[in-house]
Amino acid sequence: MIRFASLAGALALAACTSQTQLETTAFQRQFSLAENYQAVYARSNSQMRECFAVGMAEFNVDGQLYPELGYGEIIFGVNGMFGYQPYNQIRIDKNGTGATVSLKSLTQTPQSSMNWLEYWTKGGQRCPRISYAETPPAL
């Protein structure tokens, strides 16, 4: 629970975001994985929920898998005084027998956030101890 104590403070200081802003922001990082997109989705969704399970209702990880459309997406956001504010999105598309992963972040440190999102999609199982500014461990 302590591992994200300062994350809450960092997000509180971040600019307000909206679902519209998340939807209109281009993906900032994209890469391919040889694994099935549904396996990548399941692993990423599970790990994000594990890392953001801090007993605070404000944090929200929303994942949807659309097998008929060939993709899944996971959005991390915060329910705050000004409504829901989405911050990070992972989209995992079917690409043959593999997956194409697209990431975007509306945080003040998007590259740091995306480093963790990429780490989780590639199978990483650790959580930042304090904030996204930490470098994820090697896989």
C-alpha positions in Angstrom: 0.0 0.0 0.0 2.9 2.3 0.7 4.3 1.6 -2.7 1.9 4.1 -4.3 1.6 6.6 -1.6 3.3 9.3 -3.7 1.6 8.2 -6.9 -1.6 9.4 -5.4 0.0 12.8 -4.7 1.6 12.9 -8.2 -1.7 12.2 -9.8 -3.4 14.9 -7.7 -0.9 17.4 -9.0 -1.3 16.2 -12.6 -3.5 18.2 -15.0 -7.1 17.1 -15.2 -7.8 14.7 -18.0 -10.9 13.5 -19.8 -12.1 10.5 -21.7 -12.3 12.7 -24.8 -8.7 13.8 -24.3 -7.6 10.2 -24.0 -9.5 9.1 -27.1 -8.1 12.0 -29.2 -4.5 11.6 -28.0 -2.4 9.5 -30.4 -0.6 6.4 -29.2 2.9 7.3 -28.1 4.6 3.9 -28.2 4.0 0.8 -30.2 5.7 -2.6 -30.4 4.9 -6.2 -31.4 5.0 -9.4 -29.3 5.0 -13.0 -30.5 2.4 -14.0 -28.0 -1.4 -14.3 -28.5 -3.1 -10.9 -28.0 -5.5 -12.4 -25.5 -2.7 -13.8 -23.3 -0.9 -10.4 -23.4 -4.2 -8.7 -22.5 -4.9 -11.1 -19.6 -1.4 -10.8 -18.1 -1.4 -7.0 -18.5 -4.8 -6.5 -17.0 -4.0 -8.8 -14.0 -0.7 -7.0 -13.3 -2.2 -3.5 -13.5 -4.9 -4.5 -11.1 -2.3 -6.0 -8.7 -0.2 -2.9 -8.8 -3.1 -0.5 -8.3 -4.9 -2.6 -5.6 -4.2 -0.2 -2.8 -7.5 -0.3 -1.1 -8.5 3.1 -2.4 -11.7 3.4 -4.4 -10.2 6.3 -6.3 -7.9 4.1 -8.5 -9.7 2.4 -11.4 -8.4 -0.2 -13.8 -10.9 -0.9 -16.5 -10.2 -3.7 -19.0 -12.3 -4.8 -22.0 -11.5 -7.7 -24.4 -13.3 -7.6 -27.7 -12.5 -11.0 -29.4 -15.0 -10.3 -32.2 -13.0 -7.2 -33.1 -9.6 -8.7 -32.4 -8.4 -6.3 -29.6 -8.5 -5.5 -26.0 -7.8 -2.3 -24.0 -7.0 -1.5 -20.5 -7.4 2.0 -19.1 -6.1 3.3 -15.7 -7.8 6.3 -14.2 -8.7 8.0 -11.0 -12.2 8.9 -9.7 -11.7 12.3 -8.1 -13.4 15.4 -7.0 -13.8 16.5 -10.6 -15.1 13.1 -12.0 -13.2 10.3 -13.7 -9.8 11.2 -15.1 -8.1 8.6 -17.3 -4.3 8.6 -17.4 -2.9 5.5 -19.2 -4.1 3.2 -21.9 -2.9 -0.1 -23.3 -4.4 -1.4 -26.5 -3.5 -4.9 -27.6 -4.4 -5.8 -31.2 -4.4 -9.3 -32.8 -1.6 -9.4 -35.3 -1.6 -12.8 -36.9 -0.7 -15.2 -34.2 1.0 -12.4 -32.2 0.0 -9.0 -30.8 0.6 -5.4 -31.5 0.7 -3.3 -28.3 0.0 0.5 -28.4 0.5 2.7 -25.3 -0.5 6.2 -24.4 -0.2 8.3 -21.2 -1.7 11.6 -20.1 0.5 11.8 -17.0 3.1 14.5 -16.5 5.8 11.9 -17.0 4.4 9.9 -20.0 7.7 8.1 -20.8 8.1 6.8 -17.3 4.4 5.6 -17.2 4.8 3.9 -20.6 8.0 2.2 -19.4 5.9 0.4 -16.7 3.0 -0.3 -19.1 5.5 -1.9 -21.5 7.2 -3.8 -18.7 3.8 -5.3 -17.7 2.7 -6.3 -21.2 6.1 -8.1 -21.7 5.5 -10.1 -18.5 7.0 -8.0 -15.7 5.5 -8.7 -12.4 6.9 -6.0 -10.1 5.2 -2.8 -9.1 6.8 0.6 -8.6 7.6 1.0 -4.9 6.8 4.8 -4.9 6.2 6.2 -8.4 6.3 5.7 -12.1 9.6 7.7 -12.1 11.3 4.5 -11.0 12.9 2.4 -13.8 11.2 -1.0 -14.1 13.5 -4.0 -13.4 15.0 -5.9 -16.3 12.9 -8.8 -17.6 
